[in-house]
Amino acid sequence: MPSAISRHLKHKRSRKQNPIANRPQPVAALPIASATAVGLILTLNFDEPVTLDGVPGFTTDVAGPEPVSAQKTAPNTVEITFSAAIAAATSINIPFRDPAIRNASGGYVVSNTFPV
């Protein structure tokens, strides 16, 4: 029985346990399965369905052309139209965490260079 001088101890949650609300949702990276460049269009195929929001900031090793528009032609295929011909391109430069193409868990396209 507590005496009149002592305080009643409150039950506190352990700080060692991280509540679920504070844990970030795990995301899976989104690798490119294949890429082809024909004329002005770069076609990217992925292993899983993706979402497209805006124009990706992808570039190629060909100097000058920049992405103008993008469209999703299939659940796992994205076509990016460039401002000039990119048929001579041999690689794609993918920026870090480009928000335009994501997968269902929120993962980004793996940032690196990818051969065409």
C-alpha positions as CSV (number, residue, x, y, z in Angstrom):
1,M,0.0,0.0,0.0
2,P,1.5,3.4,-1.0
3,S,2.2,5.8,1.8
4,A,0.9,9.4,1.7
5,I,4.4,10.7,0.7
6,S,5.1,8.4,-2.2
7,R,3.7,9.0,-5.7
8,H,1.6,6.6,-7.7
9,L,3.7,5.2,-10.6
10,K,2.1,5.5,-14.0
11,H,2.4,2.6,-16.4
12,K,4.3,3.7,-19.4
13,R,4.8,1.9,-22.7
14,S,8.4,0.7,-23.2
15,R,10.4,3.0,-25.4
16,K,12.3,0.0,-26.8
17,Q,9.2,-1.1,-28.8
18,N,8.4,0.9,-31.9
19,P,4.7,1.2,-32.6
20,I,3.5,0.2,-36.0
21,A,2.5,3.7,-36.9
22,N,6.1,4.9,-36.7
23,R,7.5,2.1,-38.9
24,P,7.9,3.1,-42.6
25,Q,6.1,0.8,-45.0
26,P,8.6,-1.6,-46.6
27,V,9.0,-1.0,-50.3
28,A,10.4,-3.2,-53.0
29,A,12.8,-1.8,-55.7
30,L,11.5,-1.7,-59.2
31,P,14.0,-3.1,-61.7
32,I,13.6,-2.7,-65.4
33,A,13.2,-6.0,-67.3
34,S,14.0,-4.7,-70.8
35,A,14.3,-1.5,-72.7
36,T,14.2,-0.6,-76.4
37,A,14.8,2.7,-78.3
38,V,13.2,3.2,-81.7
39,G,13.1,6.6,-83.2
40,L,11.8,9.1,-80.6
41,I,10.3,6.4,-78.3
42,L,11.9,4.6,-75.4
43,T,9.9,1.5,-74.3
44,L,10.5,0.2,-70.8
45,N,9.2,-3.2,-69.7
46,F,9.0,-4.1,-66.0
47,D,8.4,-7.4,-64.2
48,E,5.4,-6.1,-62.4
49,P,2.5,-3.6,-62.9
50,V,3.5,0.0,-62.4
51,T,1.9,3.4,-62.0
52,L,2.8,6.4,-64.1
53,D,2.4,10.0,-62.9
54,G,4.0,12.6,-65.1
55,V,7.0,12.4,-67.3
56,P,10.1,10.5,-65.9
57,G,13.4,12.4,-65.8
58,F,15.2,9.6,-67.6
59,T,18.0,10.6,-70.0
60,T,20.1,8.6,-72.5
61,D,23.8,8.7,-73.5
62,V,22.7,10.6,-76.7
63,A,23.3,14.4,-76.0
64,G,20.4,16.7,-76.5
65,P,17.1,14.7,-76.4
66,E,14.9,15.2,-73.3
67,P,11.7,13.4,-72.3
68,V,8.6,15.2,-73.5
69,S,5.8,12.8,-72.7
70,A,5.1,9.4,-71.3
71,Q,2.2,6.9,-71.5
72,K,1.4,3.5,-70.1
73,T,0.6,1.1,-72.9
74,A,0.2,-2.0,-70.7
75,P,0.2,-2.6,-66.9
76,N,3.9,-3.3,-67.0
77,T,5.0,-1.2,-70.0
78,V,5.8,2.5,-70.3
79,E,6.7,4.4,-73.4
80,I,8.6,7.7,-73.1
81,T,8.7,10.1,-76.1
82,F,11.8,12.2,-76.4
83,S,12.3,15.6,-78.2
84,A,14.8,14.1,-80.7
85,A,15.8,10.7,-82.1
86,I,17.3,8.3,-79.5
87,A,17.7,5.3,-81.7
88,A,21.5,5.5,-81.3
89,A,21.3,5.3,-77.5
90,T,23.1,2.5,-75.8
91,S,22.2,3.2,-72.2
92,I,19.5,5.0,-70.0
93,N,20.4,7.2,-67.1
94,I,17.9,6.8,-64.3
95,P,17.8,9.5,-61.6
96,F,17.6,8.7,-57.9
97,R,14.0,8.2,-56.7
98,D,12.3,9.6,-59.8
99,P,8.6,9.8,-58.7
100,A,7.0,9.3,-62.1
101,I,7.1,5.5,-62.2
102,R,6.3,3.5,-59.0
103,N,5.2,0.0,-58.2
104,A,2.2,-1.0,-56.0
105,S,4.2,-0.9,-52.7
106,G,5.6,2.5,-53.6
107,G,9.0,1.4,-54.7
108,Y,11.1,3.5,-57.2
109,V,12.8,2.4,-60.4
110,V,16.3,1.3,-59.4
111,S,18.6,4.3,-60.0
112,N,21.6,3.5,-62.2
113,T,22.3,3.1,-65.9
114,F,20.5,0.4,-67.9
115,P,21.6,-0.9,-71.4
116,V,19.3,-0.4,-74.3
